[in-house]
Amino acid sequence: MVCCVIPLPDHPGSPADRSGGIAAHRAFGTWSPDHPAAMVFLPLGLSVTPVAFAASTGKSTAFPAGPDLRLGSRSVEAARIEAGMTHAGTVLDWQWDKPDPFTAQGRWTTRAHGEWGLRFWVCLALGAPAGCQWRWDTTAGAAMIRIGHRWGVVAPDPAPLMVTGHADLDGLTDELEARGYFFLESRKHAAPLLALRFNLEEAASARFGFAVGDDLDETLARARQPDRPATLPGQTGAGAGALDAVRDVIGWNTLFDPVNRRPYTGLSRNWTTAKFGGFGVWLNDVLFNALLASTLEPEVARDNLLAVIAGATPQGNLPCLLTGNDAWIDRSQPPIAAFVLAMHVARWPDPALVARVLPVLLRGWDWWWRMRDPDGTGMVRYGTSDIGNGLYRGTKLGAKDESAMDNSPVHDQATLDPATGLLDSYDVGLNALLALEGEMLGDLLAAQGRMEQASAVRAKADALKDAIRTRLWDPARRVFANRLLDGRFVDSLAPTSFYPMIAGIPTPEQIDGLMVHLHDPAGFGGPARLPSVRRDDPAFGDQVYWRGRVWPPMNWFTWAGLRRMDRATEAAALASESHALFYGPWEANRHAAENFAPGPEYPAIQPDTDTFYSWSALMPAMAVAEVADVTPWEGFSLSNGNDVTLGPVATPCGMCTVDVAGGVLRLLREGSTLLETDIRGRFTHVRIDRDRLHLTLPRDAAAGYIRVDRRKTAMAQQGDGPLKTATDGAILILHTADVTDDATRRIDVVFA
């Protein structure tokens, strides 16, 4: 038996943990940047990669990301994974299940034969860390490896027709293409990469167990145990498939960065190695991934937040881009990290994470004012600093990259001042998000009891809000707009004109003006919203990237702003339209598009549009949040509207399922009903503690009941008035005529 007990330079940690200490429930996963369907036990560096060979073409494949690998349903933590594989006309359905943290169960079924099954081979390629070898035990009918005190076992059913040994995965695929399947000289019982070979005549379907343990017999037993398929979180009824899509996109794009030795969620399975040299952290993209992951798996969200702050520069900024090939440290991207952190800890309280991240974000806040407002005007501008040697540094394109809207027409009229490295325009989206960032930093500081510092940050954020409200409002067009230093408003408008809403900036009159632009069919209305520039702008016809296409971040920030400004009808409409726009190509081709066509007359997918981009999941995420959400301004909210089942999804009450049927909403946790009500509408500020219930009733709430799965009620009141309790324990909400504000809609219950 081969025993590997030496720490290796290409794997982090000790022989017993090469993952950097990842949690046990995530140890098995599709971590490989190059082979999405491979199952990897990250702590030991063990892997099983599907490989296929077709004699009809003489070609082999290890199924890299691309059109031959259909990324199906899966959970974020890899408890259940489904994929479709196509090679030379043969189609396989592939599944992985994870019945416990140390066992994975794989299987394949042939959906369609492209040739005689005898001539189509499926191989299980068993990989190991450098210096280690797998061994095939004929008597046990299993492959085994020992690393330190740990055993790894792969037990197939049926038994392979042949077992071959190779130096690595390329050695296997190269041999298949050069020698075919009749070549026998590579048959071995021990090798760094062991290939268990099957053909589809003998094994049109097969299953195998992949287990890790400390006792060989027990590990073998688990590898042979019957399949235990897992169930997946999802959404049915209203917004059907929305949570499922968020789950799948984030799950598939979560991988292990072999350069920095850490898990994170990449931008796309299609890009990481070929385009970025092993890893790629676009600032806002990875922060969006943290936001999306937070609804399902806190550790994935945390990984992404930590991947972002790990790149913080000595100057103070979070870099725009860090990859294995380049580093854009001269610029950043719109500041949203404090907002994402605040959203995350509202679901998953984590004082240690806040303590670790907050100092970095405060330095970033100071950087924006120091480097992007050197004259103390009270508003910031995009730019490129004189540091590093990243691509486009010192150019207008570099400054535009800082906006994350590289070729947007809102930048066309701006010029770069070579003396300062700044564009000569104040961007409304940037300043609105910076104001939100300051507000969130103030809240995070206050939660730590740092009231003086919180007050100072909030005061600066409030001053910025006032400046946006007055200096970036174009009264002629009744819209927020970018403004040049000479006082002229920029002609082009983007959905960033709506971003002041998420920072709570607009007056009621300004909101009315924004709604005209939101619905105008020549503006941001029309058949598919939101185009990245008004439809009547000359740049709209370009239909290249940010010149006309629909982009998920723009829709999401606009929707969140509508929610904050209490424009529930408009928010719900945009969420529904965004989900529908996403779901068409998703259902048809499993495309999670980087951007979308603004109408049916335009191509759904352009040549430069990635088809499995992580921030695409922001589109269905709105439909999830319309049912259940957690925000700084509404707290935990629940909607009793159309019939829906959603979950399990992360809430302040834990992982819960929301079920709405026949006008009755139930909030369930592990099968128990925490809350039940027949009152229709959106409840906000929901809090269910051990001995108390707090919530705010929907506006225009009709009389009804609220039942809580708790002990007998000791006290219940609405606003300042008492409430009655029915014999079944339900709290009766009877007086609604005087419900006019948050105070009179507030429900407080104390349990005996």
C-alpha positions in Angstrom: 0.0 0.0 0.0 1.3 3.4 -1.0 1.5 5.8 1.9 1.9 9.6 1.4 2.8 11.5 4.6 4.7 14.5 3.4 3.2 18.0 2.9 3.4 18.8 -0.8 4.1 22.3 -2.3 1.2 22.2 -4.7 -1.4 21.5 -2.1 -2.2 23.6 1.0 -2.3 22.3 4.5 -1.1 19.0 6.0 -1.5 15.6 4.3 -4.7 15.2 6.3 -6.0 18.6 5.0 -5.0 20.1 1.7 -8.0 22.5 1.6 -7.1 25.2 4.0 -9.4 23.9 6.6 -12.7 23.8 4.6 -15.8 22.6 6.6 -16.5 18.8 6.4 -19.9 19.2 4.7 -18.1 20.9 1.7 -15.1 18.7 1.5 -16.5 16.7 -1.4 -17.3 19.0 -4.3 -16.8 19.9 -7.9 -13.7 22.0 -7.1 -11.7 21.6 -10.3 -11.5 24.8 -12.3 -10.9 22.7 -15.5 -13.3 19.7 -15.1 -16.7 20.7 -13.6 -18.0 17.2 -13.4 -15.1 15.8 -11.5 -15.7 15.0 -7.8 -12.8 16.1 -5.6 -12.3 15.4 -1.9 -10.5 18.6 -1.3 -8.7 17.9 2.1 -6.8 15.0 0.5 -6.6 16.1 -3.1 -8.3 13.0 -4.3 -10.5 13.1 -7.4 -12.7 11.1 -9.7 -13.0 12.6 -13.2 -15.2 11.1 -15.9 -13.4 10.5 -19.2 -15.0 9.2 -22.5 -13.5 7.8 -25.7 -15.4 7.3 -28.9 -13.9 4.9 -31.4 -16.0 6.5 -34.2 -13.9 9.7 -34.0 -10.8 8.4 -32.2 -11.3 11.3 -29.7 -11.3 11.3 -25.9 -12.6 14.0 -23.5 -12.5 14.7 -19.8 -15.5 17.0 -20.3 -14.2 20.5 -19.7 -16.7 23.3 -19.4 -18.3 24.0 -22.8 -21.2 22.9 -25.0 -20.6 19.2 -24.5 -21.2 19.4 -20.7 -24.7 20.5 -19.7 -24.6 21.8 -16.1 -27.8 20.5 -14.5 -29.4 20.8 -11.1 -27.1 20.8 -8.0 -26.9 22.0 -4.5 -24.4 24.6 -3.5 -22.6 22.3 -1.1 -22.7 19.4 -3.7 -25.1 17.2 -1.9 -26.8 16.5 -5.3 -25.3 17.1 -8.7 -26.7 16.4 -12.2 -25.0 16.9 -15.5 -25.5 15.9 -19.1 -22.5 14.8 -21.2 -22.3 14.6 -24.9 -19.4 13.1 -26.9 -19.5 11.9 -30.6 -23.3 11.7 -30.5 -23.4 9.6 -27.3 -25.3 11.3 -24.4 -24.8 10.3 -20.8 -26.7 11.5 -17.7 -24.3 11.8 -14.8 -25.2 12.2 -11.2 -23.4 12.6 -7.9 -25.0 12.4 -4.4 -23.4 13.0 -1.1 -25.2 11.1 1.7 -22.7 12.2 4.3 -19.7 14.4 4.4 -17.2 11.6 3.7 -19.1 9.7 1.0 -20.0 10.5 -2.6 -22.1 8.3 -4.8 -21.8 8.5 -8.6 -23.7 7.0 -11.5 -24.2 7.3 -15.2 -27.0 6.3 -17.5 -26.8 6.3 -21.3 -29.5 8.5 -22.8 -28.5 8.1 -26.4 -25.9 5.9 -28.3 -23.9 7.6 -31.0 -22.2 4.3 -31.9 -22.1 0.6 -30.8 -21.7 0.7 -27.1 -18.8 -1.8 -27.3 -16.8 1.0 -29.0 -17.7 3.8 -26.6 -15.7 3.7 -23.3 -16.3 5.5 -20.0 -13.4 5.8 -17.6 -13.3 6.8 -14.0 -10.0 8.6 -13.7 -8.8 8.5 -10.1 -6.4 11.3 -9.3 -4.1 11.7 -6.3 -1.6 14.3 -5.0 1.9 14.1 -6.2 3.9 11.3 -4.7 0.8 9.2 -4.0 -0.8 6.2 -5.9 -4.1 4.5 -6.1 -4.1 0.7 -6.0 -6.7 -1.6 -7.5 -7.6 -4.6 -5.2 -9.1 -7.3 -7.4 -10.4 -9.3 -4.4 -12.2 -6.3 -2.9 -13.3 -5.0 -6.4 -12.3 -1.5 -5.4 -9.5 1.1 -5.8 -7.8 2.2 -2.6 -5.3 4.8 -1.4 -3.9 5.7 2.0 -2.8 9.2 2.8 -1.5 9.6 6.4 -4.2 7.9 8.5 -6.9 8.3 5.9 -8.2 5.9 3.4 -9.8 6.7 0.1 -11.9 4.1 -1.7 -13.7 3.9 -5.0 -16.0 0.9 -5.4 -17.7 0.5 -8.8 -20.7 -1.7 -9.8 -20.2 -3.5 -12.2 -16.5 -4.1 -12.1 -14.4 -2.4 -14.7 -13.4 -4.3 -17.8 -9.9 -3.1 -17.5 -7.8 -1.0 -15.0 -4.9 1.0 -16.4 -2.3 3.3 -14.8 -1.0 6.6 -16.0 1.1 9.5 -14.8 -1.8 12.0 -15.1 -5.1 12.7 -16.8 -3.4 13.9 -20.0 -1.5 10.5 -20.1 -4.9 8.7 -20.1 -6.6 10.9 -22.8 -3.5 10.9 -25.0 -3.2 7.1 -24.9 -6.8 6.6 -25.8 -6.4 8.8 -28.8 -3.1 7.3 -29.9 -3.7 3.7 -29.1 -7.5 3.2 -28.9 -9.2 0.8 -26.5 -7.5 -2.4 -27.6 -4.1 -1.3 -26.1 -3.4 -3.5 -23.1 0.2 -2.5 -22.1 -0.9 0.2 -19.7 -2.8 -2.3 -17.5 -1.6 -1.7 -13.9 -2.8 -2.2 -10.4 -1.1 0.9 -9.0 -0.4 4.3 -10.4 -0.7 8.1 -9.6 -3.7 8.1 -11.9 -5.7 4.9 -12.1 -8.4 4.5 -14.8 -11.3 2.2 -14.3 -12.5 1.5 -17.8 -16.0 0.4 -18.9 -17.8 0.3 -22.3 -21.4 1.0 -22.8 -22.2 -2.5 -24.2 -21.4 -3.9 -20.7 -22.2 -0.9 -18.6 -24.8 1.3 -20.3 -25.5 2.4 -16.7 -23.3 2.0 -13.7 -22.8 3.3 -10.2 -19.9 3.7 -7.9 -19.1 4.9 -4.4 -16.2 7.2 -3.5 -15.6 7.3 0.3 -13.0 8.5 2.7 -12.4 7.2 6.2 -10.0 6.1 8.9 -10.9 2.4 8.9 -10.6 0.5 5.6 -13.4 -2.0 6.1 -15.8 0.8 7.2 -14.8 3.0 4.3 -15.4 0.1 1.9 -18.8 -0.5 3.4 -19.8 3.1 2.9 -18.5 3.1 -0.7 -20.8 0.1 -1.4 -23.9 1.3 0.5 -27.2 1.8 -1.5 -27.8 5.1 -3.2 -29.3 7.8 -1.1 -30.3 10.6 -3.5 -30.6 14.0 -1.9 -33.4 16.6 -2.4 -32.6 20.1 -3.5 -33.9 23.5 -2.4 -36.2 25.0 -4.9 -39.1 27.2 -5.7 -42.5 26.3 -7.2 -45.6 28.4 -7.9 -44.9 32.1 -8.1 -41.3 32.6 -9.4 -41.0 28.9 -10.2 -37.4 27.8 -10.6 -35.9 31.0 -9.3 -34.2 29.7 -6.2 -33.2 26.6 -8.2 -31.4 28.8 -10.7 -29.5 30.7 -8.0 -28.6 27.5 -6.4 -27.3 25.9 -9.6 -25.4 28.9 -10.9 -23.6 29.6 -7.7 -23.0 25.9 -7.0 -21.4 25.2 -10.4 -19.3 28.3 -10.4 -17.9 27.7 -6.9 -14.4 26.1 -7.2 -11.0 25.9 -5.6 -8.4 28.5 -6.6 -5.1 26.5 -6.9 -3.0 29.6 -7.0 -4.1 31.2 -3.8 -5.3 27.9 -2.3 -8.8 28.9 -1.3 -12.4 28.2 -2.3 -14.4 31.0 -4.0 -17.1 31.5 -6.6 -15.6 32.4 -10.0 -17.2 34.5 -12.7 -17.9 31.6 -15.0 -16.9 28.0 -15.4 -15.9 28.9 -19.0 -13.2 31.5 -18.1 -11.1 30.7 -15.1 -8.1 28.8 -16.4 -7.9 29.8 -20.1 -8.7 33.5 -19.6 -7.4 34.3 -16.1 -4.4 32.0 -15.6 -5.9 29.9 -12.8 -8.1 32.4 -10.9 -9.9 35.6 -11.4 -11.4 38.0 -8.9 -13.4 40.8 -10.5 -14.3 42.9 -7.5 -18.0 43.4 -7.9 -18.6 40.0 -9.5 -17.3 38.1 -6.5 -19.2 40.4 -4.1 -22.4 39.6 -6.0 -21.5 36.0 -5.7 -21.3 36.5 -1.9 -24.7 38.2 -1.9 -26.3 35.3 -3.9 -24.6 32.5 -1.9 -25.8 34.0 1.4 -29.3 32.9 0.6 -28.2 29.3 0.7 -24.8 28.6 2.2 -23.0 31.0 4.5 -19.5 29.6 4.1 -19.6 30.2 0.3 -20.6 33.8 0.9 -17.9 34.1 3.5 -15.3 32.6 1.2 -16.1 35.2 -1.5 -16.0 38.2 1.0 -12.6 37.0 2.2 -11.3 36.5 -1.4 -12.1 40.1 -2.1 -10.5 41.6 1.0 -7.4 39.5 0.5 -6.6 41.7 -2.5 -6.7 45.0 -0.6 -3.8 47.2 -1.6 -1.5 49.1 0.7 -3.0 52.3 -0.8 -6.4 51.2 0.6 -8.5 50.2 -2.4 -10.0 46.9 -3.3 -8.6 46.2 -6.8 -10.8 46.1 -9.8 -9.3 42.8 -11.0 -6.8 40.3 -9.8 -6.0 37.2 -11.9 -3.1 34.9 -12.5 -2.2 37.1 -15.5 -2.8 40.7 -14.4 -3.6 43.0 -11.5 -5.6 46.2 -11.9 -4.5 47.7 -8.6 -4.6 51.3 -10.1 -8.4 51.2 -10.0 -11.3 49.8 -8.1 -15.0 49.2 -8.8 -18.1 50.8 -7.3 -18.0 50.2 -3.6 -20.6 47.7 -2.5 -18.7 45.5 -0.1 -20.1 47.0 3.1 -23.6 46.6 1.7 -23.0 42.9 0.8 -21.5 42.3 4.3 -24.4 44.0 6.0 -26.9 41.9 4.0 -24.9 38.7 4.8 -24.7 39.2 8.6 -28.4 40.1 8.7 -29.0 36.5 7.7 -26.0 34.9 9.3 -24.7 37.0 12.3 -20.9 36.7 12.4 -19.1 39.2 14.6 -15.8 37.6 13.8 -16.2 38.1 10.1 -17.3 41.7 10.6 -14.3 42.4 12.8 -12.0 40.9 10.1 -13.5 42.7 7.1 -14.6 46.1 8.4 -11.1 47.6 8.9 -10.4 46.8 5.2 -13.7 48.4 4.1 -13.0 51.6 6.2 -9.6 52.0 4.5 -11.4 51.6 1.2 -13.9 54.3 2.1 -11.1 56.7 2.9 -9.4 55.7 -0.4 -12.3 56.8 -2.5 -12.3 60.3 -0.9 -8.6 60.7 -0.9 -7.9 59.4 -4.4 -11.1 60.1 -6.3 -12.0 63.5 -4.8 -8.6 65.2 -4.3 -10.1 68.7 -4.4 -12.6 68.1 -1.7 -15.7 68.7 -3.9 -17.9 66.3 -1.9 -18.4 63.9 -4.8 -16.1 61.3 -6.4 -15.1 60.5 -9.9 -13.8 57.4 -11.7 -10.1 57.2 -12.4 -6.9 55.3 -12.7 -4.1 55.8 -10.3 -0.3 55.9 -11.1 0.5 52.6 -9.5 1.1 49.1 -10.8 1.4 48.0 -14.5 -2.1 46.6 -15.1 -3.5 46.6 -18.6 -5.0 50.0 -19.6 -3.5 51.8 -16.6 -3.4 55.5 -17.2 -6.0 55.5 -20.0 -9.6 56.6 -20.3 -10.5 52.9 -20.8 -8.8 52.1 -17.5 -10.9 54.8 -15.7 -14.1 53.4 -17.4 -13.2 49.9 -16.2 -13.5 51.2 -12.7 -17.2 51.7 -13.4 -17.7 48.0 -14.3 -19.5 49.5 -17.4 -16.5 49.6 -19.7 -18.0 50.9 -22.9 -21.2 52.6 -21.5 -22.2 55.7 -23.5 -22.5 57.6 -20.2 -18.7 57.9 -20.4 -18.6 59.1 -24.0 -18.6 62.8 -23.3 -16.1 62.5 -20.4 -12.3 63.0 -20.9 -9.4 61.9 -18.8 -7.4 64.5 -17.0 -3.8 63.2 -17.2 -2.7 65.2 -14.2 -5.2 63.6 -11.8 -6.0 60.4 -13.7 -9.7 61.2 -13.2 -12.6 61.5 -15.6 -14.1 65.0 -15.7 -17.6 63.8 -14.8 -19.4 62.9 -11.6 -21.1 59.5 -12.1 -24.5 59.2 -10.4 -24.2 55.5 -10.0 -20.8 55.6 -8.3 -21.8 58.4 -5.9 -25.1 56.7 -5.0 -23.4 53.4 -4.2 -20.6 55.2 -2.2 -23.4 56.9 -0.2 -25.0 53.5 0.5 -21.6 52.1 1.4 -21.1 54.9 4.0 -24.6 54.3 5.4 -23.8 50.5 5.8 -20.4 51.2 7.3 -22.1 53.5 9.8 -24.5 50.7 10.8 -21.7 48.1 11.1 -19.6 50.4 13.3 -22.6 51.2 15.4 -23.3 47.5 15.9 -19.7 47.3 17.3 -20.4 50.2 19.7 -18.1 52.5 17.9 -20.6 55.4 17.9 -18.3 58.3 17.3 -16.7 56.8 14.2 -20.2 55.6 13.0 -21.5 59.2 13.3 -18.6 60.6 11.3 -19.0 58.1 8.5 -22.8 58.6 8.4 -22.4 62.4 8.3 -20.1 62.2 5.3 -22.5 59.8 3.6 -25.5 62.1 4.4 -23.6 65.0 2.9 -23.0 63.0 -0.3 -26.7 62.1 -0.4 -27.5 65.8 -0.3 -25.0 66.5 -3.1 -26.5 63.9 -5.3 -30.0 65.1 -4.5 -29.2 68.6 -5.6 -26.2 68.6 -7.9 -26.9 65.4 -10.0 -30.6 66.0 -10.5 -31.4 67.3 -13.9 -34.6 69.3 -13.5 -35.2 69.6 -17.3 -35.3 65.8 -17.8 -36.5 65.1 -14.2 -33.8 62.4 -13.7 -30.5 61.9 -12.0 -27.7 62.1 -14.5 -23.9 62.2 -14.8 -22.5 65.7 -14.8 -19.4 67.1 -16.3 -17.1 69.4 -14.4 -18.2 72.4 -16.6 -21.8 71.9 -15.3 -23.3 70.2 -18.3 -25.4 67.1 -17.8 -24.2 64.1 -19.8 -26.7 63.3 -22.6 -26.8 59.5 -22.2 -28.7 57.9 -19.3 -28.2 54.4 -17.9 -30.1 52.6 -15.2 -27.6 54.0 -12.9 -29.9 57.0 -12.8 -32.1 54.9 -10.6 -29.3 53.9 -8.1 -30.0 56.9 -5.8 -33.1 55.0 -4.7 -31.1 52.2 -3.0 -29.4 54.9 -0.9 -32.8 56.4 0.0 -31.9 59.7 -1.7 -34.8 60.9 -3.9 -37.5 63.2 -2.8 -41.1 62.1 -3.6 -41.1 64.5 -6.6 -37.8 63.0 -7.8 -39.3 59.5 -7.5 -42.2 60.5 -9.7 -39.8 61.8 -12.4 -37.8 58.5 -12.2 -40.9 56.4 -12.7 -41.6 58.2 -16.0 -38.2 57.1 -17.3 -38.6 53.6 -15.8 -41.8 53.0 -17.8 -41.2 55.1 -20.9 -41.1 52.8 -24.0 -38.6 55.1 -25.5 -36.6 55.1 -22.3 -36.1 52.1 -20.0 -39.5 50.6 -20.6 -40.3 48.3 -23.5 -40.3 44.6 -24.2 -37.3 43.6 -22.1 -36.0 45.7 -19.2 -33.7 47.3 -18.3 -31.7 48.3 -21.4 -28.3 49.6 -20.4 -29.0 52.9 -22.1 -32.3 54.6 -23.1 -33.9 53.1 -26.2 -33.9 56.5 -27.9 -30.2 57.0 -27.4 -28.1 56.6 -30.6 -25.8 54.2 -28.7 -28.7 51.8 -28.1 -28.4 50.6 -31.7 -24.8 49.5 -31.2 -26.0 46.5 -29.1 -22.5 45.9 -27.9 -22.0 45.1 -24.2 -23.1 48.1 -22.2 -24.5 49.9 -25.2 -28.0 48.6 -25.2 -27.9 45.1 -23.7 -29.7 44.2 -20.4 -27.3 43.6 -17.5 -28.3 41.8 -14.3 -26.6 44.2 -11.8 -28.5 47.2 -13.2 -31.8 45.4 -12.9 -31.0 44.2 -9.4 -29.9 47.6 -8.0 -32.9 49.3 -9.6 -35.2 46.7 -8.1 -33.6 47.0 -4.7 -34.0 50.8 -4.9 -37.7 50.4 -5.7 -38.1 48.2 -2.7 -36.4 50.7 -0.4 -38.5 53.5 -1.7 -41.7 51.6 -1.1 -42.6 51.2 -4.8 -43.7 47.6 -4.3 -45.8 47.4 -7.5 -42.9 48.6 -9.7 -40.4 46.3 -7.9 -42.6 43.2 -8.2 -43.1 43.9 -11.9 -39.3 44.3 -12.6 -38.6 41.2 -10.6 -41.1 39.2 -12.6 -39.8 40.5 -15.9 -36.2 39.9 -14.9 -37.0 36.3 -13.9 -38.8 35.7 -17.2 -36.0 37.2 -19.2 -33.5 34.9 -17.5 -35.7 31.8 -17.5 -36.2 31.5 -21.3 -32.6 30.7 -22.2 -32.1 28.9 -18.9 -34.9 26.5 -19.5 -34.0 26.0 -23.2 -30.3 25.6 -23.0 -29.2 26.0 -19.4 -27.7 29.4 -20.3 -27.1 31.8 -17.5 -26.3 34.7 -19.7 -23.8 37.5 -18.8 -26.3 39.9 -20.4 -29.6 39.7 -22.3 -31.2 41.0 -25.4 -33.5 44.1 -24.9 -36.1 42.7 -27.2 -36.9 39.7 -29.3 -35.5 41.3 -32.5 -31.9 41.1 -31.0 -29.8 38.0 -30.6 -30.3 36.3 -27.2 -26.6 35.4 -27.0 -23.9 37.5 -28.7 -20.5 36.2 -29.5 -18.9 38.1 -26.6 -21.6 37.0 -24.1 -20.7 34.3 -21.6 -23.3 31.6 -21.2 -22.8 30.6 -17.6 -22.0 33.8 -15.8 -22.5 33.9 -12.1 -24.2 37.4 -11.8 -26.9 36.2 -14.2 -28.4 34.7 -11.1 -29.3 38.2 -9.8 -32.2 38.1 -12.3 -34.1 35.1 -10.6 -32.8 36.2 -7.2 -35.3 39.1 -7.3 -38.2 36.6 -7.6 -36.8 34.8 -4.6 -36.6 38.0 -2.6 -40.2 39.0 -3.6 -41.3 36.0 -1.4 -38.7 36.2 1.4 -35.9 38.6 1.8 -33.6 40.2 4.4 -32.5 43.9 4.0 -31.3 46.7 6.2 -34.5 48.7 5.6 -37.2 46.0 5.8 -35.5 43.5 8.0 -36.8 40.0 7.4 -39.8 40.2 5.1 -42.4 37.7 4.0 -45.1 38.0 1.3 -48.4 36.3 1.5 -49.6 36.6 -2.1 -49.7 34.1 -4.9 -49.3 30.4 -4.1 -45.6 29.5 -3.7 -43.2 27.1 -2.1 -39.7 28.4 -1.5 -36.9 26.9 0.3 -35.1 25.9 2.4 -33.7 29.5 2.2 -31.6 31.4 4.7 -33.5 33.7 7.1 -32.8 35.1 10.6 -34.8 32.2 11.9 -32.5 29.7 10.2 -33.0 27.7 7.0 -36.7 27.9 6.4 -39.3 27.1 3.8 -42.0 29.5 2.9 -45.3 27.9 1.8 -48.2 30.0 0.6 -51.4 28.1 -0.4 -55.0 29.3 -0.5 -54.2 32.7 1.1 -52.4 31.1 4.1 -48.7 31.7 4.6 -46.6 29.3 6.7 -43.0 29.7 7.7 -41.5 26.3 8.4 -38.2 25.1 9.8 -37.3 21.4 9.8 -41.0 20.5 9.3 -42.3 22.7 12.2 -44.5 25.7 11.6 -42.9 28.8 13.1 -45.5 31.3 11.8 -48.9 31.0 10.1 -51.2 33.8 8.9 -54.1 34.4 6.6 -53.4 38.1 6.3 -52.4 39.0 2.8 -49.5 41.3 1.7 -45.9 41.8 2.7 -44.8 41.5 6.3 -41.6 43.3 7.3 -39.3 43.4 10.3 -40.3 39.8 11.2 -38.4 38.5 14.3 -39.2 35.3 16.1 -37.2 34.9 19.2 -37.4 32.3 21.9 -40.0 34.2 23.9 -41.1 37.0 21.6 -42.6 37.8 18.1 -42.2 41.1 16.4 -43.4 42.1 12.9 -45.0 44.9 10.9 -48.3 44.2 9.2 -48.7 44.8 5.5 -50.2 48.1 4.4 -54.0 47.9 4.0 -54.0 44.6 6.0 -57.4 43.1 6.4 -58.5 41.4 9.6 -57.1 38.0 10.2 -55.0 35.9 12.5 -51.3 35.1 13.2 -50.4 31.8 14.8 -47.0 31.1 16.2 -45.6 27.7 17.2 -44.8 28.7 20.7 -46.1 28.5 24.2 -49.2 30.3 25.5 -49.3 34.0 24.7 -48.7 36.2 27.7 -49.2 39.6 26.0 -50.1 40.7 22.4 -50.5 44.2 21.1 -50.8 46.1 17.9 -49.2 49.5 18.2 -50.4 50.7 21.6 -53.6 48.5 21.7 -54.0 45.0 23.0 -54.9 42.0 20.9 -57.1 39.1 21.7 -56.0 35.4 21.5 -58.3 32.7 20.1 -58.8 29.4 21.9 -56.4 27.7 19.4 -53.6 30.1 20.3 -53.9 32.3 17.3 -53.5 36.0 17.7 -56.5 37.9 16.3 -55.8 41.0 14.2 -59.2 42.7 14.3 -58.7 46.5 14.2 -57.2 47.6 10.9 -59.1 50.8 10.2 -56.6 52.9 12.1 -53.5 51.3 10.6 -51.8 54.3 9.0 -48.1 54.0 9.8 -45.4 51.7 11.0 -46.3 52.2 14.6 -49.9 51.2 14.2 -48.9 48.2 12.1 -46.4 46.9 14.6 -47.3 43.6 16.3 -45.5 42.6 19.5 -46.2 39.3 21.2 -44.7 38.0 24.4 -45.0 34.2 25.2 -45.6 32.9 28.6 
